[in-house]
Amino acid sequence: MAKDERFDIVIIGGGPNGMTTAAYLAKSGLSVCLLEERTECGGACETQEPIPGVRIYPHAILMYASAAPGFEQLELWRYGFRMNWDPMDPTTDANTALTCTDGYRMISNKDMEGWAILGGMLGQPPFTKELLRATFWCPPHPPEVEVTDDNVPYMQVYKQHLPEVWTHELREKTMFDILDEYCETEHFKTTMAYAAWASGAAAHWEGVAIPAIACAQLLTLTNTGKTSYPRAGMHGYFHAIHRCAVHNGAVIRTSCPVDEILIDDGKAVGVRLRETAASGGKTIRANKAVIAACDVHQAFLKLVGPGHLDPAFIRNIKDISLKNQTLYVSQFFTKKPLQFNTKFKKYAEGRGAGPHLVPNGAVYPVDSREIYYADVADVDAFKTKPTIDPKYKMYFYAPSLAWDPTDCQGYHPKGHVSAPFEMVLTSPDYHIEGEDAPDKYKEENNAYMRKCYSYMFDGLDDDNIIHHWTASGREVELRNTGLIGGTWAGSRHCEDQLWGNRPCEGLERYRSPIDGLYHAHQTSGHPGGLCLMAIPYNLMHILIEDGVAEPGKWWYAAPEYIPQEGKISADPNKKSKI
Ligand SMILES: Cc1cc2nc3c(=O)[nH]c(=O)nc-3n(C[C@H](O)[C@H](O)[C@H](O)COP(=O)(O)OP(=O)(O)OC[C@H]3O[C@@H](n4cnc5c(N)ncnc54)[C@H](O)[C@@H]3O)c2cc1C
């Protein structure tokens, strides 16, 4: 019988969080084995080829990571990472206009100035990067530290760089409250609110005003206002991390679903692969740690199993909702490219991209927050197929040919691949008719979406469309098995997830009740669940504290990080109280 394999670290899941963790730990000199269930790594950062030669991005499109320390620490430029630095000029007239039901409306100087103040762009020097890092790329404070207005990381950044913005209320308000103070027009506020809601921290939730604003800020390249779009798409970005992990010695295995986390005397000591895995039923041992980079329910309710966990902890895990809205992504393969319709012709002159002036990204329709609230009520309260008049249903259309001409989504000899359109609909799990309802209504929903998009674009008629692809939660056509309940935000960023209180007891700071078992997935994000490279960077602090990792001189800790008493400090300049 073959001997079990041994590595220092075993990682379950090859999505962005698992792979980035693998890269960090392999670069720290540890032997790492990453196991991915599917035939390809990448999780929700994937490119698909639904018909030969036509490639589309079914999920992630813009990069929520531009402020991440990982770019420097993992030296991603050495592994082929390239940014599209000039996808659009944010200062042209068309780009300071927003799309409403009656045409486009300009944003005001007060909007731009207020947004720039809140985002740290007018600081001397600008401090956007520091603000975003403090919001997402910083581990939660240790349990013994009381969280106050003074030590919440983003509050520290405001206090240092812009004391006049720092108030106690900043931690209690909604994003709309703050936008009403600093900005002017409804259409600007509604656009940013929708960007935040679709990104995970909604504009109407109390207590997450700054994380919600930061979510919208993440869509742009730090300090430029330009959309944050990597060359070769999000899978291209992912490839750079994958290459970094492999270059530093990580072993990556695909078609290897994990079925069990092995526990010995209260400590995670390895994993057992599913019988159907490429190396069926095999055991892989971990000398130092097992890292679950798959969803929190699967990790603790299935892979660990109840025998090893306290019933109260299991109850808490069950209480973590993985359900939220679902971002339905639509992409069109058409004979002629989609065009802005007459109402938006002038807008298109400055905003259309490429030789066909195809749509460049924005949100529609953003007349007022009433439209936003109606959309929220439809998705989060009525929980059925859309009931809103299609004229008023909100959506994103991503920057299509904002990307490089060599991009795989560029022109195709037999047609045109559209920008992805993204619309928020009720998650299958919450649908009042049951989780199969979105499949049942797929064609109806698709037709509804085409109607909504037609209020802005020509070319969505049957004669012109060759294919309409949708990724709709549990719907199977472009299903990503790594997605959680069809939602991309994973779990709601609510009071118990961001700086106020902590997530469920036992899961603080990416640790778990099982020694040597850590968690690194968007569903346990605290903070920064969907923020690329945030969890792995934050987790590194904890692995250093626990003596698992000892990175080299390339490592630096978050400035606002507080070491845990009795642990090794992840910042050589800050002593823990041992
Ligand atoms: C529709 C949509 C749009 C998005 N848009 C953007 C965007 O524009 N910009 C952006 O930055 N982010 C975006 N995101 C979010 C981003 O894709 C996620 O934050 C990111 O994928 C989370 O990575 P993860 O590793 O935590 O999880 P996942 O990507 O879900 O990866 C988990 C991996 O674990 C594997 N796995 C699960 N169980 C097992 C098992 N038992 N054994 C082995 N492997 C297992 C899965 O197959 C999967 O590959 C979007 C997501 C979605 C769904």
The ligand as an ORCA input file, in Angstrom:
! r2SCAN-3c Opt
* xyz 0 1
  C     -21.165     36.499    -10.255
  C     -19.921     36.938     -9.548
  C     -19.306     38.123     -9.897
  C     -18.143     38.504     -9.230
  N     -17.530     39.669     -9.628
  C     -16.349     40.012     -9.089
  C     -15.624     41.102     -9.610
  O     -16.044     41.748    -10.580
  N     -14.425     41.398     -9.031
  C     -13.923     40.668     -7.986
  O     -12.817     40.985     -7.538
  N     -14.602     39.648     -7.458
  C     -15.783     39.297     -7.997
  N     -16.447     38.208     -7.533
  C     -15.989     37.625     -6.260
  C     -14.806     36.726     -6.362
  O     -14.940     35.925     -7.495
  C     -14.764     35.936     -5.051
  O     -14.499     36.856     -4.013
  C     -13.700     34.885     -5.044
  O     -13.912     33.959     -6.076
  C     -13.717     34.156     -3.696
  O     -12.724     33.216     -3.686
  P     -12.741     31.980     -2.711
  O     -11.446     31.277     -2.918
  O     -13.085     32.408     -1.332
  O     -13.975     31.077     -3.178
  P     -14.347     30.354     -4.523
  O     -13.992     31.206     -5.697
  O     -15.767     29.969     -4.321
  O     -13.397     29.074     -4.553
  C     -13.583     27.954     -3.722
  C     -12.942     26.777     -4.410
  O     -12.988     25.649     -3.538
  C     -13.310     24.496     -4.317
  N     -13.886     23.477     -3.414
  C     -15.077     23.540     -2.765
  N     -15.244     22.433     -2.022
  C     -14.139     21.663     -2.174
  C     -13.718     20.405     -1.655
  N     -14.471     19.694     -0.807
  N     -12.509     19.904     -2.030
  C     -11.718     20.597     -2.880
  N     -12.083     21.795     -3.420
  C     -13.269     22.320     -3.056
  C     -14.290     25.033     -5.362
  O     -14.386     24.174     -6.486
  C     -13.669     26.386     -5.704
  O     -12.731     26.329     -6.748
  C     -17.588     37.738     -8.177
  C     -18.199     36.534     -7.833
  C     -19.335     36.133     -8.516
  C     -19.953     34.825     -8.161
*
